[in-house]
Amino acid sequence: MISVLLFLSSFVSSFILSFRHAAIFGFVLYQVIYFFNPQNRWWGSSVPDLGYSFFSVAFMALILLLNWSECKNNKLTQLPSFRWLYFFVLIYSAVYIWSILPSYHMDAVIPLIKGAIILSIAFKLCTTYKSLDYMLYGYVIGAAYLGYYISQVGRNSGDRVEGIGMVDSPDANGVAAALAPAAITCLFYFWRNTSLKLKFPFVIAGAFIVNALALINSRGAMLGVAVGGAYFMWRLFFAPVQRKYQKMTVIFIALAGLSSLVYVMDQSTIERIYSISQESKVDESRETGATRMVFWSAAWDMAKDHPLGLGRGGFEINAPLYIPSYVDTGRSRNRAVHSSWFEALSEAGYLGFIVFIMIIFTCFTMLRRSKAELAAPEFLDDYFKVVCIESMLISYLVAMTFLNRMRSEIFLWCILFIACAYNIYYLRKLHLTQKQ
């Protein structure tokens, strides 16, 4: 019943706020629906059976038309990362012609095209620095709900949690990767807000998210949170311009975080983390985490024979031809490559892989330019908001290194957050207006 009330209240409030407060709440509605995923939840039968995602995208388009006079100032052509993203969509679509499984590949092309369209609309709707905050809030709210839902389900598959995913992330590892950057977002807003009553919601949200990560036991996501969180804390601690007591605050947050980990982690979680260092070498007699390096090597060899890529499912079909026969791959030899980087290489070929790299490279370039624009004491909060978004991207890149998440929603959202920050702080310099 609580889930139904949370979903309906979030749905209705986002709808109303889109008209009464800010157009970006149209995208927040899409974020909420993505994480709640009512069609695949046990409580889904208690709400009307509607195409909620389609409705939210259509609603975003309507809101954009109603606010076009303001939104038209956001120029898609000025975003380097979006230009490379559109090029990647074009390449990936063209692979359909020679893909090994055309219909299966098309099932991936269509969501990717839809994702690019949704990102374009959402970028147009993000017209102020507060709009960027609202998008990040929407992400945290959705991730916190999923963390709450996972805590209710509990471990239902050994030491893992299964059957709790979103449309594009049905497996546990994909869910954990989607949650990882949200933990860093909670960390930023806990630091930024000076009032205890404003800090408290992010403490609760962060607790649900971290607890869910511990229950899921995904090593890649844990590593992503560790790397992204450490980078954010490092930037806070050594920032050239600081708030009063900022270094002491960073130390307090670090100690509080370690204390909370002691509470949420059990023996199986500790063993999973410990196994990261223990499984650095391939064991030919059984499948381990290090076996993925064999898959990556196989993908590289496959790309030499198929430089234009084989499309979605191409690696799985051809894996037995490239994975050495003496390596144990578990129940099947038709395995996924387990890395977004090699997923791009095997599915879209060398050109697609290069373009995929350029999307990420230009994202970091845009982040660097945005931070340079905010390098002044009066823009400290905005500066670290950009650092937070950078840390989120780093966290997700680490997690997706061990998963096939090249086309995932959260990866696209990270690109969107960066594009909005770049537009607000670098291209349009709206932070100057807000301070005045």
Secondary structure, DSSP 8 states (H G I E B T S, - for coil): -HHHHHHHHHHHHHHHHHHHT-TTHHHHHHHHHHHH-GGGSTTGGGS----HHHHHHHHHHHHHHHTHHHHTTS-GGG-HHHHHHHHHHHHHHHGGGT-SSHHHHHHHHHHHHHHHHHHHHHHHH--SHHHHHHHHHHHHHHHHHHHHHHHHH---BTTB--S--BTTB-SHHHHHHHHHHHHHHHHHHHHH--SHHHHHHHHHHHHHHHHHHHHHT-HHHHHHHHHHHHHHHHHHHT-SS--TTHHHHHHHHHHHHHHHHHHH--HHHHHHHHHHHHT-S--TTS--TTHHHHHHHHHHHHHHH-TT---TTHHHHHHHHHS-TTS--TT-SS-----HHHHHHHHHHHHHHHHHHHHHHHHHHHHHHHHHHT-SGGGHHHHHHHHHHHHHHHHHHHHHTTS--TT-HHHHHHHHHHHHHIIIIIIS-HHHHHH-
